[in-house]
């Protein structure tokens, strides 16, 4: 993603000419800072995020207390963090939570020179920025980063005014520039979102169902996509946003001849396991063809959600979220290997970000091969508790939840049950077509095989009877074509 002279410098507390890229092996040494009002903070995830961004985590400072308005941490812990940062010779302090602009500035003043405070929100957005490979992803990340930058830039300007008024006009121009870029990113993103919606409608009319994978990061969505796909090929040529069949209507995504369903095409499922310990491996939408219950579908793997991102940042990823909301069916992939409390937290995070869906949501308790029966029951209960919380918060998506399916994307255990569940969740109508014995009828029958599910064909001397099922719009088209033949 292109970044101008302000987008990096101003998020680094005004330090000029600091253009250090993120998400690289030599990002530097970092300390983790974490606080929780009720329990001792758990730092495994923020450590994983920091490692994904290329930082070497050399220690942590944690605290159990309410948030401090000045530093996030209490004054004593903040000073301990300052001393540790100096002793450990770190480049950054990564705070597991969102720091206000004032807290960021206060920590920056307290920490040794050259040590940068980075909160969880900025770390995640930097990871997204590094991984964005498509126009849609770049626009979404750009918008989120600018929305994050704007209040922090205002805080820097307010501090400048307190000491030096010479740069008043220049500072105003910087704010206006950010606001113009926000407006531009929103307009461009609206165009991308509208174009995607139009392509989805074209596929629906052609009898192709849209299935979306949603879930917390590292839940196993990419591996499940490979299991469900008819063809598993080079991820760089099978992606959804990068000029491949997911966004390009000129490709052969709707060509029935590509649906071989050869089991040997899943030989590279193991390759996706390399992402197991690297968060945000999948940053761009990836779409692949699948056959579910005899119906053609495009299954889309979306970016994994992360806890504690502010709503304004989540809203910036509207194009991605809308691919979930508009899908005919959604597979909510849950890492069932996590403890029940974590399962509940991650399900709440995902569902509250999605808010609502047009189609049903089928939860998939993934990694079931790591659990016994009692543990699996505990995860089902955690899922139900999370759904109840989301419903209490007024999110309609909770009403769309179907019964959960337990499976293992890695081993392939019970993947057929996942296919059956999503097939049953897809919008379906049935009809009986009565056709004459003619070449035109055979052409219609061939179309029906391509566009829906032909469940039975009966030949008689006076004609052909076809039991047909598919999308409501496709069934209506089949009935219209059959009527034209009589």
VOPAGU-2260 file (C-alpha; in pm, 1 decimal, decimal comma):
REM VOPAGU-2260
SITE   aa  ch    i         X         Y         Z
SITE  UNK   A    0       0,0       0,0       0,0
SITE  UNK   A    1     135,5     341,1     -91,0
SITE  UNK   A    2     200,0     564,6     208,7
SITE  UNK   A    3     286,3     931,8     190,5
SITE  UNK   A    4     519,2    1132,2     411,0
SITE  UNK   A    5     259,1    1191,4     682,2
SITE  UNK   A    6     104,6     847,2     722,1
SITE  UNK   A    7     416,4     700,1     883,4
SITE  UNK   A    8     585,6    1001,1    1042,6
SITE  UNK   A    9     283,9    1130,3    1230,8
SITE  UNK   A   10     196,9     799,0    1388,9
SITE  UNK   A   11     547,2     787,3    1529,8
SITE  UNK   A   12     497,5    1086,7    1756,6
SITE  UNK   A   13     613,6    1333,8    1496,6
SITE  UNK   A   14     961,1    1191,2    1446,3
SITE  UNK   A   15    1073,7    1303,8    1103,6
SITE  UNK   A   16    1208,6    1071,3     836,0
SITE  UNK   A   17    1126,9     756,4    1030,3
SITE  UNK   A   18    1013,3     522,3     751,8
SITE  UNK   A   19    1084,3     186,9     913,3
SITE  UNK   A   20     861,6     -75,7     746,9
SITE  UNK   A   21     655,0    -305,1     963,0
SITE  UNK   A   22     612,4    -684,3     960,5
SITE  UNK   A   23     975,2    -769,8     884,1
SITE  UNK   A   24    1227,7    -995,3    1056,7
SITE  UNK   A   25    1437,0    -706,0    1187,6
SITE  UNK   A   26    1159,0    -486,4    1329,5
SITE  UNK   A   27    1358,8    -476,1    1654,5
SITE  UNK   A   28    1328,7    -570,9    2018,7
SITE  UNK   A   29    1007,5    -512,2    2207,7
SITE  UNK   A   30     857,8    -524,8    2554,9
SITE  UNK   A   31     494,3    -621,3    2603,9
SITE  UNK   A   32     277,9    -409,0    2834,4
SITE  UNK   A   33     -62,8    -539,1    2940,7
SITE  UNK   A   34    -328,7    -445,2    3194,0
SITE  UNK   A   35    -660,1    -594,8    3304,2
SITE  UNK   A   36    -895,2    -466,9    3570,5
SITE  UNK   A   37   -1004,3    -810,5    3692,4
SITE  UNK   A   38    -741,3   -1077,5    3623,1
SITE  UNK   A   39    -373,2   -1113,7    3550,5
SITE  UNK   A   40    -338,6   -1031,2    3180,1
SITE  UNK   A   41    -287,3   -1314,9    2932,9
SITE  UNK   A   42     -18,5   -1216,3    2682,6
SITE  UNK   A   43      10,2   -1514,3    2446,1
SITE  UNK   A   44    -188,4   -1351,8    2166,5
SITE  UNK   A   45     -21,0   -1009,7    2178,6
SITE  UNK   A   46     316,0   -1184,8    2180,7
SITE  UNK   A   47     209,4   -1376,3    1869,3
SITE  UNK   A   48     100,5   -1055,4    1700,4
SITE  UNK   A   49     431,7    -890,4    1786,0
SITE  UNK   A   50     627,4   -1185,2    1646,7
SITE  UNK   A   51     416,8   -1174,9    1330,0
SITE  UNK   A   52     518,1    -811,3    1293,3
SITE  UNK   A   53     884,9    -911,3    1315,9
SITE  UNK   A   54     957,9    -806,7    1673,9
SITE  UNK   A   55    1174,7   -1002,6    1914,4
SITE  UNK   A   56     978,5   -1002,2    2241,3
SITE  UNK   A   57    1228,5    -977,6    2527,8
SITE  UNK   A   58     994,9    -938,9    2825,7
SITE  UNK   A   59     668,7    -803,6    2958,8
SITE  UNK   A   60     525,0    -577,7    3224,9
SITE  UNK   A   61     169,5    -660,1    3335,3
SITE  UNK   A   62     -70,1    -513,5    3586,4
SITE  UNK   A   63    -406,0    -595,5    3740,5
SITE  UNK   A   64    -582,0    -265,0    3798,8
SITE  UNK   A   65    -822,8     -20,6    3638,0
SITE  UNK   A   66    -703,2     185,9    3344,4
SITE  UNK   A   67    -488,7     489,7    3418,0
SITE  UNK   A   68    -597,3     796,3    3219,8
SITE  UNK   A   69    -240,7     915,2    3168,7
SITE  UNK   A   70     -43,5     601,8    3080,4
SITE  UNK   A   71    -290,2     315,7    3053,6
SITE  UNK   A   72     -80,5     142,6    3319,5
SITE  UNK   A   73     -49,8     293,8    3665,6
SITE  UNK   A   74     227,6     546,1    3721,0
SITE  UNK   A   75     444,7     296,9    3909,4
SITE  UNK   A   76     416,1      30,5    3637,8
SITE  UNK   A   77     473,8     290,0    3369,2
SITE  UNK   A   78     800,1     388,6    3537,6
SITE  UNK   A   79     895,9      21,7    3567,6
SITE  UNK   A   80     828,6      -9,5    3196,0
SITE  UNK   A   81    1057,8     288,5    3134,4
SITE  UNK   A   82    1339,7     127,5    3334,5
SITE  UNK   A   83    1295,0    -212,0    3167,0
SITE  UNK   A   84    1292,9     -50,1    2824,4
SITE  UNK   A   85    1627,9     111,1    2898,9
SITE  UNK   A   86    1784,7    -202,1    3045,9
SITE  UNK   A   87    1658,5    -431,0    2769,1
SITE  UNK   A   88    1755,8    -179,6    2498,7
SITE  UNK   A   89    1424,9    -218,0    2316,1
SITE  UNK   A   90    1293,9     -39,4    2009,4
SITE  UNK   A   91     926,2     -51,8    2100,5
SITE  UNK   A   92     680,9    -106,1    2382,3
SITE  UNK   A   93     370,2    -290,1    2258,7
SITE  UNK   A   94      61,3    -222,8    2467,6
SITE  UNK   A   95    -211,0    -489,0    2463,5
SITE  UNK   A   96    -507,8    -257,3    2422,4
SITE  UNK   A   97    -593,7      74,8    2263,2
SITE  UNK   A   98    -409,4     379,4    2391,3
SITE  UNK   A   99    -579,0     715,0    2359,9
SITE  UNK   A  100    -384,2     985,2    2176,3
SITE  UNK   A  101    -299,3    1144,6    2510,4
SITE  UNK   A  102    -183,2     815,8    2663,4
SITE  UNK   A  103      34,7     748,0    2359,9
SITE  UNK   A  104     192,2    1091,3    2390,8
SITE  UNK   A  105     246,1    1054,6    2766,9
SITE  UNK   A  106     410,6     714,8    2729,6
SITE  UNK   A  107     628,1     849,9    2451,0
SITE  UNK   A  108     747,1    1129,7    2680,7
SITE  UNK   A  109     818,5     882,9    2962,6
SITE  UNK   A  110    1001,2     614,9    2764,0
SITE  UNK   A  111    1369,2     647,8    2669,5
SITE  UNK   A  112    1447,1     830,7    2345,6
SITE  UNK   A  113    1397,8     608,7    2043,3
SITE  UNK   A  114    1152,9     371,6    2215,7
SITE  UNK   A  115     815,5     383,9    2045,6
SITE  UNK   A  116     484,8     303,2    2217,1
SITE  UNK   A  117     265,3      91,7    1986,2
SITE  UNK   A  118     -83,3     -10,8    2091,2
SITE  UNK   A  119    -267,3    -324,1    1982,0
SITE  UNK   A  120    -480,5    -141,0    1726,9
SITE  UNK   A  121    -186,3       7,8    1543,5
SITE  UNK   A  122       6,1    -320,1    1553,0
SITE  UNK   A  123    -285,6    -505,2    1391,9
SITE  UNK   A  124    -336,4    -234,4    1130,5
SITE  UNK   A  125      34,0    -244,9    1045,8
SITE  UNK   A  126       5,5    -620,5     997,1
SITE  UNK   A  127    -293,2    -573,0     770,4
SITE  UNK   A  128    -108,7    -305,2     574,5
SITE  UNK   A  129     190,5    -529,6     516,9
SITE  UNK   A  130     -27,1    -818,4     401,2
SITE  UNK   A  131    -269,9    -625,9     179,3
SITE  UNK   A  132    -217,1    -740,3    -177,0
SITE  UNK   A  133    -533,0    -627,8    -353,7
SITE  UNK   A  134    -695,9    -295,3    -425,8
SITE  UNK   A  135    -986,0    -368,7    -191,8
SITE  UNK   A  136    -755,2    -471,7      92,6
SITE  UNK   A  137    -531,9    -168,0      42,9
SITE  UNK   A  138    -827,6      69,1      53,4
SITE  UNK   A  139    -970,1     -88,8     367,8
SITE  UNK   A  140    -636,6     -75,4     546,8
SITE  UNK   A  141    -572,1     280,5     429,8
SITE  UNK   A  142    -907,8     394,0     565,9
SITE  UNK   A  143    -855,5     219,3     900,2
SITE  UNK   A  144    -506,9     364,8     940,9
SITE  UNK   A  145    -622,4     717,1     855,5
SITE  UNK   A  146    -912,4     691,7    1101,2
SITE  UNK   A  147    -662,5     579,3    1363,2
SITE  UNK   A  148    -418,4     856,8    1272,4
SITE  UNK   A  149    -659,1    1150,4    1275,1
SITE  UNK   A  150    -719,4    1190,6    1652,8
SITE  UNK   A  151    -352,2    1123,7    1725,9
SITE  UNK   A  152    -248,0    1391,7    1482,3
SITE  UNK   A  153    -486,1    1633,8    1653,8
SITE  UNK   A  154    -326,7    1548,2    1988,7
SITE  UNK   A  155      20,7    1619,1    1852,2
SITE  UNK   A  156     -98,2    1951,1    1715,0
SITE  UNK   A  157    -258,7    2046,1    2046,3
SITE  UNK   A  158      70,7    1975,6    2222,1
SITE  UNK   A  159     254,7    2183,7    1962,6
SITE  UNK   A  160      19,8    2476,7    2020,5
SITE  UNK   A  161     106,4    2471,7    2388,8
SITE  UNK   A  162     473,0    2536,2    2312,8
SITE  UNK   A  163     499,5    2691,5    1966,2
SITE  UNK   A  164     233,2    2858,1    1752,6
SITE  UNK   A  165     449,6    2906,4    1444,9
SITE  UNK   A  166     320,6    2599,2    1261,6
SITE  UNK   A  167     -51,1    2662,7    1304,2
SITE  UNK   A  168    -132,8    2683,1     931,1
SITE  UNK   A  169      90,0    2386,3     843,2
SITE  UNK   A  170     -75,3    2172,1    1109,9
SITE  UNK   A  171    -419,9    2264,6     984,6
SITE  UNK   A  172    -316,0    2156,6     636,1
SITE  UNK   A  173    -199,9    1820,2     771,4
SITE  UNK   A  174    -539,3    1756,4     931,4
SITE  UNK   A  175    -722,6    1862,5     616,9
SITE  UNK   A  176    -498,9    1634,5     411,4
SITE  UNK   A  177    -588,8    1336,8     630,8
SITE  UNK   A  178    -958,4    1421,9     607,7
SITE  UNK   A  179    -938,9    1446,8     226,7
SITE  UNK   A  180    -765,4    1110,4     211,1
SITE  UNK   A  181   -1033,6     956,8     433,9
SITE  UNK   A  182   -1305,7    1087,2     201,9
SITE  UNK   A  183   -1118,1     959,4    -103,1
SITE  UNK   A  184   -1065,4     613,8      47,4
SITE  UNK   A  185   -1434,2     590,2     137,2
SITE  UNK   A  186   -1544,8     682,8    -214,2
SITE  UNK   A  187   -1306,7     434,5    -374,2
SITE  UNK   A  188   -1414,1     164,0    -130,3
SITE  UNK   A  189   -1780,1     229,6    -211,4
SITE  UNK   A  190   -1701,7     164,1    -577,3
SITE  UNK   A  191   -1519,4    -160,5    -496,3
SITE  UNK   A  192   -1800,8    -277,9    -268,8
SITE  UNK   A  193   -2067,2    -198,8    -528,9
SITE  UNK   A  194   -1874,6    -384,1    -800,7
SITE  UNK   A  195   -1839,0    -688,0    -575,8
SITE  UNK   A  196   -2210,5    -687,1    -499,5
SITE  UNK   A  197   -2292,0    -677,6    -868,8
SITE  UNK   A  198   -2064,2    -976,2    -937,2
SITE  UNK   A  199   -2223,4   -1173,3    -655,1
SITE  UNK   A  200   -2566,8   -1108,6    -804,2
SITE  UNK   A  201   -2445,6   -1220,1   -1148,5
SITE  UNK   A  202   -2327,3   -1548,3    -999,7
SITE  UNK   A  203   -2651,3   -1601,6    -812,9
SITE  UNK   A  204   -2845,8   -1559,2   -1135,3
SITE  UNK   A  205   -2613,9   -1815,6   -1293,3
SITE  UNK   A  206   -2692,6   -2062,9   -1014,1
SITE  UNK   A  207   -2367,3   -2023,3    -819,5
SITE  UNK   A  208   -2405,2   -2003,1    -441,5
SITE  UNK   A  209   -2188,1   -1777,2    -226,7
SITE  UNK   A  210   -2046,8   -1929,1      93,5
SITE  UNK   A  211   -1825,4   -1727,9     328,5
SITE  UNK   A  212   -1586,6   -1849,4     597,2
SITE  UNK   A  213   -1573,4   -1626,7     904,1
SITE  UNK   A  214   -1394,7   -1660,7    1233,6
SITE  UNK   A  215   -1124,5   -1544,5    1467,3
SITE  UNK   A  216    -772,3   -1534,9    1331,0
SITE  UNK   A  217    -593,3   -1871,2    1333,6
SITE  UNK   A  218    -916,5   -2071,2    1366,3
SITE  UNK   A  219    -831,4   -2287,1    1063,5
SITE  UNK   A  220   -1039,6   -2116,4     793,0
SITE  UNK   A  221    -774,2   -2146,9     521,2
SITE  UNK   A  222    -728,8   -2518,2     584,9
SITE  UNK   A  223   -1105,0   -2572,6     578,4
SITE  UNK   A  224   -1127,7   -2383,6     249,2
SITE  UNK   A  225    -875,1   -2623,7      97,8
SITE  UNK   A  226   -1077,2   -2920,5     222,4
SITE  UNK   A  227   -1400,0   -2792,4      71,0
SITE  UNK   A  228   -1255,6   -2677,5    -260,2
SITE  UNK   A  229   -1295,6   -2882,8    -576,9
SITE  UNK   A  230    -952,6   -2776,6    -693,9
SITE  UNK   A  231    -658,8   -2682,6    -472,9
SITE  UNK   A  232    -395,8   -2497,5    -666,3
SITE  UNK   A  233    -143,5   -2220,3    -623,0
SITE  UNK   A  234    -288,9   -1979,5    -362,8
SITE  UNK   A  235    -145,3   -1688,2    -560,9
SITE  UNK   A  236    -366,8   -1780,2    -857,4
SITE  UNK   A  237    -670,4   -1889,0    -656,8
SITE  UNK   A  238    -714,9   -1578,6    -445,1
SITE  UNK   A  239   -1030,6   -1375,7    -438,9
SITE  UNK   A  240    -918,3   -1015,3    -481,4
SITE  UNK   A  241    -602,8   -1032,3    -684,8
SITE  UNK   A  242    -744,2   -1042,1   -1035,0
SITE  UNK   A  243    -852,7   -1405,2   -1009,6
SITE  UNK   A  244   -1189,8   -1567,7   -1055,2
SITE  UNK   A  245   -1332,9   -1425,9    -735,2
SITE  UNK   A  246   -1361,1   -1077,2    -878,0
SITE  UNK   A  247   -1312,5   -1130,0   -1251,2
SITE  UNK   A  248   -1634,5   -1228,7   -1430,1
SITE  UNK   A  249   -1437,2   -1316,8   -1742,4
SITE  UNK   A  250   -1281,2   -1621,0   -1579,0
SITE  UNK   A  251   -1415,9   -1975,3   -1579,0
SITE  UNK   A  252   -1535,2   -1984,2   -1216,8
SITE  UNK   A  253   -1884,5   -2072,1   -1337,2
SITE  UNK   A  254   -1769,6   -2332,7   -1590,2
SITE  UNK   A  255   -1905,5   -2672,1   -1481,1
SITE  UNK   A  256   -1617,6   -2848,5   -1653,5
SITE  UNK   A  257   -1385,5   -2724,2   -1380,0
SITE  UNK   A  258   -1571,6   -2914,6   -1107,2
SITE  UNK   A  259   -1384,7   -3240,7   -1117,7
SITE  UNK   A  260   -1396,9   -3294,2    -742,6
SITE  UNK   A  261   -1090,4   -3516,3    -758,9
SITE  UNK   A  262    -991,6   -3617,8    -402,3
SITE  UNK   A  263    -627,1   -3609,3    -498,9
SITE  UNK   A  264    -650,4   -3233,0    -536,1
SITE  UNK   A  265    -639,5   -3204,9    -156,6
SITE  UNK   A  266    -281,9   -3327,8    -136,5
SITE  UNK   A  267    -158,8   -2983,4     -38,6
SITE  UNK   A  268    -392,7   -2933,7     258,5
SITE  UNK   A  269     -94,6   -2998,9     484,9
SITE  UNK   A  270      79,9   -2695,0     337,5
SITE  UNK   A  271    -173,4   -2461,5     494,2
SITE  UNK   A  272     -70,5   -2583,7     838,6
SITE  UNK   A  273     245,5   -2376,6     801,7
SITE  UNK   A  274      25,6   -2079,0     891,8
SITE  UNK   A  275     -76,7   -2228,4    1225,7
SITE  UNK   A  276     157,2   -2013,4    1433,4
SITE  UNK   A  277     160,3   -1705,1    1210,3
SITE  UNK   A  278    -135,5   -1476,1    1269,3
SITE  UNK   A  279    -278,1   -1291,1     971,5
SITE  UNK   A  280    -144,9   -1537,2     714,8
SITE  UNK   A  281    -459,5   -1471,3     510,3
SITE  UNK   A  282    -511,3   -1098,0     465,0
SITE  UNK   A  283    -682,3   -1086,8     127,4
SITE  UNK   A  284   -1010,7   -1251,2      45,2
SITE  UNK   A  285    -951,3   -1587,0    -124,3
SITE  UNK   A  286   -1228,1   -1760,7    -319,7
SITE  UNK   A  287   -1235,1   -2115,0    -458,8
SITE  UNK   A  288   -1486,0   -2332,0    -638,8
SITE  UNK   A  289   -1666,7   -2605,7    -450,2
SITE  UNK   A  290   -1949,8   -2849,8    -514,1
SITE  UNK   A  291   -2184,9   -2875,9    -216,3
SITE  UNK   A  292   -2473,8   -3117,8    -235,9
SITE  UNK   A  293   -2448,4   -3117,8    -613,9
SITE  UNK   A  294   -2460,4   -2738,4    -629,9
SITE  UNK   A  295   -2189,7   -2508,6    -756,5
SITE  UNK   A  296   -2056,9   -2265,0    -500,0
SITE  UNK   A  297   -1782,0   -2011,9    -452,2
SITE  UNK   A  298   -1638,7   -2040,2    -101,7
SITE  UNK   A  299   -1462,6   -1729,2      27,2
SITE  UNK   A  300   -1206,1   -1721,4     306,3
SITE  UNK   A  301   -1208,7   -1381,8     477,8
SITE  UNK   A  302    -965,2   -1203,9     707,5
SITE  UNK   A  303    -961,8   -1337,6    1064,0
SITE  UNK   A  304   -1112,6   -1114,2    1330,8
SITE  UNK   A  305    -916,0    -998,9    1634,3
SITE  UNK   A  306   -1037,6    -897,1    1977,8
SITE  UNK   A  307   -1022,4    -540,4    2110,9
SITE  UNK   A  308   -1015,1    -357,5    1777,7
SITE  UNK   A  309   -1225,4     -40,0    1806,7
SITE  UNK   A  310   -1549,3     -33,9    1609,5
SITE  UNK   A  311   -1426,2     244,5    1382,3
SITE  UNK   A  312   -1140,7      17,2    1267,7
SITE  UNK   A  313   -1371,9    -279,0    1216,2
SITE  UNK   A  314   -1609,3     -62,0    1011,6
SITE  UNK   A  315   -1322,1      27,4     779,4
SITE  UNK   A  316   -1317,1    -334,9     664,2
SITE  UNK   A  317   -1669,6    -301,3     528,0
SITE  UNK   A  318   -1595,1    -464,2     192,5
SITE  UNK   A  319   -1469,0    -778,1     364,8
SITE  UNK   A  320   -1749,0    -787,2     621,2
SITE  UNK   A  321   -2012,7    -738,3     353,4
SITE  UNK   A  322   -1884,3   -1045,8     169,6
SITE  UNK   A  323   -1983,6   -1231,3     487,1
SITE  UNK   A  324   -2311,4   -1050,4     540,4
SITE  UNK   A  325   -2426,7   -1099,8     179,7
SITE  UNK   A  326   -2333,2   -1468,9     153,1
SITE  UNK   A  327   -2602,2   -1730,6     100,5
SITE  UNK   A  328   -2452,5   -1922,5     393,1
SITE  UNK   A  329   -2169,8   -1857,2     638,9
SITE  UNK   A  330   -1939,7   -2107,6     804,0
SITE  UNK   A  331   -1836,2   -1970,8    1143,9
SITE  UNK   A  332   -1504,4   -2147,6    1204,3
SITE  UNK   A  333   -1420,3   -2184,7    1574,4
SITE  UNK   A  334   -1089,3   -2304,2    1717,1
SITE  UNK   A  335   -1232,2   -2566,4    1952,2
SITE  UNK   A  336    -883,0   -2647,0    2082,9
SITE  UNK   A  337    -893,5   -2321,3    2281,9
SITE  UNK   A  338   -1035,7   -2326,0    2633,4
SITE  UNK   A  339   -1410,7   -2262,0    2668,5
SITE  UNK   A  340   -1371,9   -1904,0    2791,5
SITE  UNK   A  341   -1150,0   -1818,4    2494,8
SITE  UNK   A  342   -1393,1   -1989,1    2256,6
SITE  UNK   A  343   -1676,5   -1774,7    2392,6
SITE  UNK   A  344   -1471,6   -1453,2    2370,6
SITE  UNK   A  345   -1366,8   -1519,7    2011,0
SITE  UNK   A  346   -1716,4   -1612,1    1896,5
SITE  UNK   A  347   -1850,2   -1292,4    2054,2
SITE  UNK   A  348   -1580,4   -1089,2    1879,7
SITE  UNK   A  349   -1658,9   -1237,4    1539,1
SITE  UNK   A  350   -2037,5   -1225,0    1558,9
SITE  UNK   A  351   -2049,3    -872,3    1698,5
SITE  UNK   A  352   -1827,3    -752,6    1412,9
SITE  UNK   A  353   -2046,4    -920,5    1149,1
SITE  UNK   A  354   -2367,6    -796,5    1318,6
SITE  UNK   A  355   -2609,6    -950,6    1067,0
SITE  UNK   A  356   -2618,7   -1188,3     771,8
SITE  UNK   A  357   -2853,2   -1247,0     481,1
SITE  UNK   A  358   -2818,4   -1624,4     511,1
SITE  UNK   A  359   -2784,2   -1880,6     789,9
SITE  UNK   A  360   -2462,5   -1925,0     989,4
SITE  UNK   A  361   -2328,9   -2277,9    1047,8
SITE  UNK   A  362   -2073,8   -2291,9    1332,7
SITE  UNK   A  363   -1788,0   -2537,0    1272,6
SITE  UNK   A  364   -1607,7   -2650,6    1587,6
SITE  UNK   A  365   -1271,7   -2710,0    1422,7
SITE  UNK   A  366    -978,4   -2920,6    1553,2
SITE  UNK   A  367   -1218,0   -3171,9    1707,0
SITE  UNK   A  368    -943,5   -3435,1    1680,7
SITE  UNK   A  369    -777,2   -3266,7    1980,8
SITE  UNK   A  370   -1079,9   -3304,5    2211,9
SITE  UNK   A  371   -1262,4   -3576,7    2396,3
SITE  UNK   A  372   -1640,6   -3587,8    2424,3
SITE  UNK   A  373   -1665,6   -3392,5    2749,2
SITE  UNK   A  374   -1434,7   -3119,9    2619,9
SITE  UNK   A  375   -1636,3   -3090,0    2300,7
SITE  UNK   A  376   -1956,4   -3050,9    2503,6
SITE  UNK   A  377   -1790,4   -2766,6    2696,1
SITE  UNK   A  378   -1708,8   -2589,1    2369,3
SITE  UNK   A  379   -2065,7   -2629,7    2247,2
SITE  UNK   A  380   -2185,8   -2472,3    2569,8
SITE  UNK   A  381   -1935,8   -2185,4    2532,3
SITE  UNK   A  382   -2061,7   -2125,8    2178,1
SITE  UNK   A  383   -2421,4   -2116,6    2300,9
SITE  UNK   A  384   -2330,1   -1873,4    2580,1
SITE  UNK   A  385   -2155,7   -1642,5    2333,7
SITE  UNK   A  386   -2452,2   -1652,2    2097,2
SITE  UNK   A  387   -2684,3   -1560,9    2384,3
SITE  UNK   A  388   -2463,4   -1262,9    2474,9
SITE  UNK   A  389   -2459,3   -1142,1    2113,2
SITE  UNK   A  390   -2837,2   -1177,8    2093,4
SITE  UNK   A  391   -2873,6    -978,8    2416,9
SITE  UNK   A  392   -2664,0    -703,4    2258,6
SITE  UNK   A  393   -2918,2    -680,5    1977,6
SITE  UNK   A  394   -2716,5    -832,2    1690,4
SITE  UNK   A  395   -2942,7   -1013,5    1443,9
SITE  UNK   A  396   -2667,1   -1257,0    1344,7
SITE  UNK   A  397   -2734,1   -1457,8    1661,2
SITE  UNK   A  398   -3076,6   -1552,6    1523,0
SITE  UNK   A  399   -2913,1   -1692,4    1207,6
SITE  UNK   A  400   -2707,6   -1957,1    1391,3
SITE  UNK   A  401   -2767,0   -2318,8    1292,2
SITE  UNK   A  402   -2665,0   -2624,6    1501,1
SITE  UNK   A  403   -2286,5   -2655,8    1528,6
SITE  UNK   A  404   -2089,6   -2917,9    1337,8
SITE  UNK   A  405   -1768,6   -3066,4    1483,9
SITE  UNK   A  406   -1489,0   -3147,0    1240,5
SITE  UNK   A  407   -1114,9   -3135,3    1178,3
SITE  UNK   A  408   -1002,4   -2942,3     873,1
SITE  UNK   A  409    -650,0   -3075,6     916,0
SITE  UNK   A  410    -728,1   -3447,3     936,1
SITE  UNK   A  411   -1041,0   -3431,6     723,5
SITE  UNK   A  412   -1253,8   -3589,6     996,2
SITE  UNK   A  413   -1625,9   -3514,3     951,5
SITE  UNK   A  414   -1568,9   -3276,0     660,5
SITE  UNK   A  415   -1858,0   -3446,9     481,2
SITE  UNK   A  416   -2080,2   -3338,8     770,9
SITE  UNK   A  417   -1968,5   -2979,2     712,5
SITE  UNK   A  418   -2053,7   -3008,4     343,8
SITE  UNK   A  419   -2395,8   -3151,8     426,8
SITE  UNK   A  420   -2466,8   -2879,5     682,0
SITE  UNK   A  421   -2379,0   -2591,4     451,4
SITE  UNK   A  422   -2562,9   -2755,5     160,6
SITE  UNK   A  423   -2874,3   -2783,0     376,3
SITE  UNK   A  424   -2835,8   -2417,9     477,1
SITE  UNK   A  425   -2825,1   -2286,4     121,1
SITE  UNK   A  426   -3147,2   -2134,8     -15,1
SITE  UNK   A  427   -3326,9   -2412,6    -200,6
SITE  UNK   A  428   -3651,1   -2463,8    -386,0
SITE  UNK   A  429   -3765,7   -2775,6    -566,9
SITE  UNK   A  430   -3978,4   -2826,6    -872,1
SITE  UNK   A  431   -4083,4   -3096,2   -1118,0
SITE  UNK   A  432   -4016,7   -3018,9   -1482,2
SITE  UNK   A  433   -4213,0   -3199,2   -1752,5
SITE  UNK   A  434   -4034,5   -3182,7   -2084,8
SITE  UNK   A  435   -4094,3   -3323,1   -2432,0
SITE  UNK   A  436   -3859,5   -3583,4   -2580,0
SITE  UNK   A  437   -3659,0   -3342,9   -2793,1
SITE  UNK   A  438   -3313,6   -3203,3   -2846,1
SITE  UNK   A  439   -3421,1   -2877,3   -2680,5
SITE  UNK   A  440   -3523,3   -3073,0   -2370,1
SITE  UNK   A  441   -3181,0   -3236,5   -2353,5
SITE  UNK   A  442   -3019,5   -2893,2   -2374,9
SITE  UNK   A  443   -3237,1   -2775,5   -2088,0
SITE  UNK   A  444   -3145,2   -3085,6   -1888,2
SITE  UNK   A  445   -2776,7   -3012,3   -1945,3
SITE  UNK   A  446   -2831,2   -2655,1   -1824,3
SITE  UNK   A  447   -3013,6   -2785,8   -1517,3
SITE  UNK   A  448   -2716,8   -3008,3   -1425,9
SITE  UNK   A  449   -2490,2   -2704,0   -1451,0
SITE  UNK   A  450   -2714,8   -2462,9   -1262,5
SITE  UNK   A  451   -2862,8   -2669,2    -979,8
SITE  UNK   A  452   -2922,1   -3021,4    -857,6
SITE  UNK   A  453   -3097,5   -3271,8   -1082,6
SITE  UNK   A  454   -3230,8   -3521,8    -830,6
SITE  UNK   A  455   -3412,8   -3757,1   -1066,6
SITE  UNK   A  456   -3483,4   -3800,5   -1438,2
SITE  UNK   A  457   -3762,3   -4028,3   -1563,4
SITE  UNK   A  458   -3800,9   -4103,0   -1932,4
SITE  UNK   A  459   -4135,9   -4210,5   -2079,3
SITE  UNK   A  460   -4286,8   -4232,8   -2421,7
SITE  UNK   A  461   -4471,8   -3906,0   -2376,1
SITE  UNK   A  462   -4184,3   -3703,0   -2234,3
SITE  UNK   A  463   -3922,0   -3652,8   -1963,6
SITE  UNK   A  464   -3990,6   -3575,5   -1596,3
SITE  UNK   A  465   -3712,0   -3401,2   -1402,8
SITE  UNK   A  466   -3695,5   -3347,3   -1025,9
SITE  UNK   A  467   -3489,0   -3029,5    -989,8
SITE  UNK   A  468   -3361,7   -2825,9    -692,1
SITE  UNK   A  469   -3156,7   -2511,2    -669,3
SITE  UNK   A  470   -3150,9   -2143,6    -588,1
SITE  UNK   A  471   -3501,6   -1991,7    -598,9
SITE  UNK   A  472   -3409,0   -1769,7    -894,3
SITE  UNK   A  473   -3261,9   -2067,5   -1082,8
SITE  UNK   A  474   -3569,6   -2282,1   -1018,8
SITE  UNK   A  475   -3787,8   -2001,4   -1152,3
SITE  UNK   A  476   -3569,8   -1980,8   -1464,4
SITE  UNK   A  477   -3590,5   -2359,5   -1512,1
SITE  UNK   A  478   -3968,6   -2345,5   -1495,2
SITE  UNK   A  479   -3976,9   -2060,9   -1746,6
SITE  UNK   A  480   -3754,4   -2251,2   -1990,3
SITE  UNK   A  481   -3961,5   -2566,9   -1949,3
SITE  UNK   A  482   -4282,1   -2373,9   -2021,1
SITE  UNK   A  483   -4127,9   -2238,0   -2343,8
SITE  UNK   A  484   -4075,0   -2596,3   -2467,5
SITE  UNK   A  485   -4437,0   -2704,2   -2425,9
